[in-house]
């Protein structure tokens, strides 16, 4: 007689990866009970709006939830929210929770996400200095976004720039301080950086490049009053947002002795060194058949794609992670859609004219397309999704010629 | 019977999602939602909606039953048209679910789901 006793699958973390895993397991009618342990009191929710329309106050909390809680419960799964997983006992296959309870797992999926990179500088603990990572952070920042206030944003990446766009629309005086020589340098090429620089300056944002921050000045009530620059200057501020990236949340895994290397190390099936423990999302350094080297990826698409891979692995299917990464950002009336990683390109091809507000940059390496950044040109993104995945060899003349139908290149 | 899932608002009508393998899911929808959100809320297989409705990913492709197409409001906008242009199962009544706002006139609507999303 086959042992039909079902084991509990525990997901630690309540972010996008955890939510997508729950969803996929629901859709695939996974037979085991699933228990999600999330530190926030919210069920899994969309984070991208936290710097955009949720921050602006245009949409409410419930519209961010990936699903209403009832859907998980109807299927017999549990959300245990407002709880931290404190320790994993791999021998006993038990997790200790912050309320002193323990949970026995058959399989464990770590979806612990990330935490913000903090700026270690004098005055970094002053009131009025914000970070943006979760819903509560967005709520706290929104309360401060009042017309006429001076908001200084440290870091000109996606989050900083999305907040700049949201805040300037609300009538704040916004300054962006970026240490690098161009905006979003880590993730895109110079054409896209220049386009967004002009867009923000046209909207009235004061963007300072090559500008490193070394500290903060206080008023007489321990509130931030200014940002001190390496070049000797000071930028007056009522509110500061520090948005200088995230770090993978690996503490729980490390303490349990799981291999970590700037991320929990997992293979293309999302398996860690322990056969009963998987890991997905921002917290992982993972194999993806699309890349030769292991990657750490900070994106919704990676969270969702790895969640689907983990669901397949949990159900005994052989479906390795094999996908081209993609990203998007909305700022003002601009939708930036990106596929692939451009950093190793040896040639860039521009299609269309940035002055028209609609164009794309194709990144090539040895004649093969490795990434596309599309600005208000969804067709280039959709075609790019196919061509980049195939690392197709394409002619740069055809890509740049607006009279050539992009679809004909697929 | 699918669970009724409503985000605390009044139900406006019913929608039938039909998967590629002909599995039917009948569910209610509420005012001000989108067909993508209704499908995602109910964990209907075949609709991903990865970007959460920002019209950025093209993973909520739906094919509206012919007789219901004109009830879904405007024809696809230029962005939506570009996003749809590469979908493998493109039909003449294809839409992105995140761009269809539910209205009373859509009570009873039938929507087909493709085998694959982008």
Interface residues (C-beta under 8 A of the other chain):
Chain A: X23 X26 X27 X28 X46 X48 X49 X62 X63 X64 X66 X67 X68 X70 X71 X74 X75 X300 X301 X304 X326 X328 X330 X335 X337 X376 X377 X378 X379 X382 X383 X385 X386 X407 X410
Chain B: X3 X5 X6 X7 X8 X40 X41 X42 X43 X44 X45 X48 X50 X51 X52 X54 X55 X56 X57 X58 X79 X82 X83 X85 X86 X118
